């Protein structure tokens, strides 16, 4: 007898996010559970991050036109949360399903077409269906709520483009980067020298009908020491799962990351020192987490983002019947995913932190750890 299948559409334990919707369906929906009652909340609070994620915002991204105006259906009364489930609907307005008809029976390289067929035997071929990054509009709305809860505790999550192709931004102190620096250019890179070069590279990729990958860096500032669990629910493990759940993420590291593979313990360890507010470390190679628990220093993560799989260049593939053929993916696609990934990455980190904040309170209370 088969057990009840877990479909994997819900994330989190106390701050729980459930999404539904497809790329070319009528709408995307998110239900957020665990928000305390009495929090001031309106659709306007969600708009800034949704506008940072939406398509058509600059010449560097897909030209699909979606206003992404959220409609709060439940969980808010007279401008404040009620403590019950918050449901948010975001309509899809600018779909062009005909762009996908020519290859509905072909497998797009780099996409989930084959694996969806292998799992379900049936799939929504319009724009990638459920596997499309369009689904992340729901997560960004939930992340905006999580950010609001965190901001009340003095916690801020800021992400930016660290690298596009071989062009790497020179960022001396990730924790010092401010949102206005990130938003100063359409590529969302705070380095004024690297940003124009990144833009030129992305525009060249578009002209060459190709795409390019890169790296996003995400920083959470103001997270107190003591959040997280020591074994399976390590804070780093939940953050890794959250970020890997986003489309196009092929690698996640924190702190010194893969550089530890060639480091010595004597140089990699962060010495503890006494500080005005208690205890801290001289450096932050541990990326704000030790033993899966936050250390009080900024949490610093990086995500490797693959090049957009949908490109107009002709590629080899097969049909659903296994017949060799070629494919050229027309339509509106990002030549580089990084600029629009930034609010997505922020949202998932904020969701994890809001969840662990509530879990820490439930287990340990509001008292600061000793």
N, C-alpha and C positions, 0 to 999 in steps of 0.2 A: 504494500500500500504506500503510495507516495505521500510525503508530508506536504504541509502547506508551504509553497515557495515564497521566499522573501525577495521582493522585487527590487530592493535597494533604492527606493525613492525618498527615504527619510534619513536625515543625518543629525547626530547629536543626542544627548541623554536628557538634560533638563531644558536647555535651549534647543528645541527640536524644529528642524526645517524639513518640510515635505514639499516637493515640486511635482508638477504635472504639466504636460504640453509638448507640442512638437514645433519644428521650425515653420511649417506651412499650415499648421492647424489654426483654429480661430483665435486662440489665446494661449498664454502661459499663466499658470496659477501657482502661488506659493501659500502654504499654511505655516504659520510660525506659532509654536506653543512654548510656554514658559516665560513669557514677558510679564513682569510683575504689574499689578494694577496701578493706575494713577499716573502712568508715564505720558507726558504730553506727546501726541503723535498725530501727524496729518500726512496726506499725500505729498505735500510740499517738502517734507523731511526726506522723502525718498528720491526726489527728482534730481538733486545734484549728482549723485553717483550713477543713476540711470542715464543721465545725459552724458556722463563720461564714458559709459559703456556702449551707448547706442550706435548703430551703423549710420553712415552718411555724415559724420561730424567733421570730416576733413578729407582732403584729396588722398590721404595716405591709407584710408580704410575702404571697406566695401561701400558701395553707393546705394545699397538698399535703404529706403527711407522709412524709418519707424520713429514715431514721436515718443513711444514708450511712456505714455502717461498712465500711472498706476491708479487703480480704483480699489479702495479699501472696502471690502464687503462685510467684514465682521470684526469683532474684537476691540472696536474703538467707539466710544460714545461721548458726545459733547467734547471732542478733542482729546480725550484721555483713554488709555488702554483700560480694559475691563478685567484683565487677568485671564480671559478666555482666548480661544484660538483666534489669531489674526489671519484673515484670508485676504489676499491681494491678487487682483486680476490685471494682466497687462495684455492688451489686444495685439494681434498681428494684423497690420493694415496693408503692407506693401509686399505681398507674396507674388512670385512669378513661377508657379509650378511647371509651366510649359518649358522653362529653361532646363528641366531635368528629364523631360519625357524621352529624349533621344538616348539616354543611357540608364533608363530604369531597369534594364535587364543586363547591364554591364557593371562590373565591380570597379569602383574608383580606387586607384592605388592610394594607400595611406588612410583610407576611410574605413568605417565599420560596416560597410555594405555586406561583405562576405561573412563576417562574424555574426551579424544580426541574422542572416539567413541560416547560418549554422546553428544558432541558438533557437530561433523561433520558427524558421521555415517560412517566414512572411515578414515583410518590413514596409514601412512608409518611406518610399524613395524620394519624396518631395523635400529637397533641401537637407537630406540627412535625417529627417524625422526627429526622433528622441535623442539621437546621438549628436545633433547639431549644437554648436555653441549658442544658438538662439535660446536654449534652455537656461543659460546662465543669467538671463535677465531676471528670472525669479530669484536666483541666489543673491544677486546684487541688491534687490529690494529687501530681502531678509538681512543681508549684511548691513544695510543702512540702519536698520533697527538695532542690530547688535552694536554698531558703532555708537549709537545714541546712549545705550546702556553703559558702554565702556567710557565714553566721554564724561559721564557723571562721576566716574571714579578717577578722572585725570589720565585716562589711557587713550592713546592715539595710534592708529595704524596708517602708515604711509608707504606706498610702493612707487617704484619708478623703473624706467628702462635702464638697465645696467650695460647691456650689450646688444648690438645688432650686427650679425655676421662677425667680422673680425674687429669691428669698431667698439672699443670698450670705454665707458665713461670713467673719468677720474673723479672718484668720490672718496675723499679722505675720511669723512666721518658720516656713515649712513644715518646715524641717529640725529644728525643736525639738519637733514634735508627737510624742507617744509613743503606743504602741498602747493603753495603758489609757485615755487620753483619748478615743481613737476609739471604744472599746468601751463607754464610759460611757453611751451612749444608743443605742436601737435604730436610729436613723437614721444612726449612725456619723459624726456631725459633732462635731468637738472644740470648737466655739464654743458655750458654754453659753447664750448669748442667742439664737443663730440656730437651734439644734437644736429647741427646742420649737415654734418657728414652722414649721419644715420639717415636723415631725410633724403639726401641725394641717393644713397644706396637703395632705399625702399622705392623711390621713384624710378630708378634704373631697373629694378626687378620688375616693376609693373610694365615698363616699356618692352622688356625682354620676355614678357608673358610668363614670368617665373615668380618665385617667392623666396623669402629669406627668414631664418630663425634668429634666436637671440636669448637673452637672459633678463629676467626681471628680478629685482631685489625688493624684499618686503621687510619693513621694520615696524615692530610694535614697541612703542615707548610708554613708560609709566606702569608696566605690569609689575605688581609687587612680588616679592619672593614668596614661594610656597604653593603656587598653583600647579596642579598636575598630580599624577599618580606614579608610583615607583615601578610598576611592572607593565602590564599590557596596555594600560591607558595613559602611558607617558604623554606629557604635553607634546613632545616632539613627534610621537607616533600619530597622535590625532591630527596635528598640523600637517604631517606628511600625507596622511590619508586624504585630508581635505583638499590639499593642493593637487595631489595625483588624480583626484576625482574630476578635476577640470580638464576640458578637452585640450589636446596638444602638449600637455606637460609630460616630458620624458625624463626629467630628473629633478630632484629636490635635495638641497643641502642646507645646513645651517652652520653658523659660526665659521670656523676655518674650513669646514666642508672636506672635500677630497684632498686638500692640502695636507691633512693629517697623515696621509699615507706615507709621506716622505719626511715627516717631522719626528723629532725626538721628544720624549716626555719632558725632559728638562727645559725645552724651549716652548713646548705646546701648552703646558699647564699655566693657568692664570693664578698668580700668587694672591692669597687673601690678605687684605689690609683693613685696618680700622678706618671708618669714615664717620662724618658728622652724624649721619642718620643710622649708624650701626656698623655693619660689616659689608664689604664689597670686594671686588678684585681689581688688580691694577690694570688688567687688560680684559678683553671680551672674546678670546678665541673660542670660548664655549658657546657663544651665540645666545646667551641669556637663559640657558637651560642646563642643569646638571642633574644627572640621574632621572631625567624625565620630568623634573620639577623646575619651575621658574626661579632664577637666582636674584631677580631684582634689576638686572642690567637689561638693556634693550635686546629684544628677541630679533635676530637678524637671519632671514632666510633668502635663498635664491632658487629660482625655478628656471630650468632649461626648457625653452619653448621651441617646438619643431617648426619648420617652414610650413606654410599653408599647403595642405594636400591638394586642394582644388586649384589647378593651374590650366591655362589655355594651351600650353605646349602638349603636343601629341605624345601619349604614353602607351605602352603595351599593357594589355589586360586580357581577361577572358569574360565570356558571358556566363549566365547562371548555369548553363549547360556545359560549361568548360571549353567552349570554342574560342580559339585565339582571335583577338581583335585589337583594335586601338581605340583610344578615347581622348577627347579634348574637352575639358570641363569648361563650358561657357557659363555665363551668369556673372553675378556680382560677388567678388570675394576679396578678402584682405591680402595684399601682397606681403604683408608682415602682420602677425597677430599681436605683437607686443603692445602697441599703443592702447588697444582695447582690452588686453588682458589685465592691465594694471588695476582697474576697479574690481575685476573678478577675483584677482589674488587677494586684494585687500578684504573683500567681502568674506571669503572663506576663512582667512585668518581671524577676522573679527568674530565670526560665528563660533569658531573653536574657543576663542578666549572668553566670549560671553557664556558659553556652556561651562567652561571650567571655573569661571567666577561663581556661577550659581552652585556648582557642585562643591566648590571649596566652602562656600557659606553653609551649605547643607551639612557638610561633614564637620567643619571646624568652627563655624560661627563667624562673626565679623571681626573677632579679635585678631590682631596682627600676629603672625607666627613668631615665636621666641627663638 
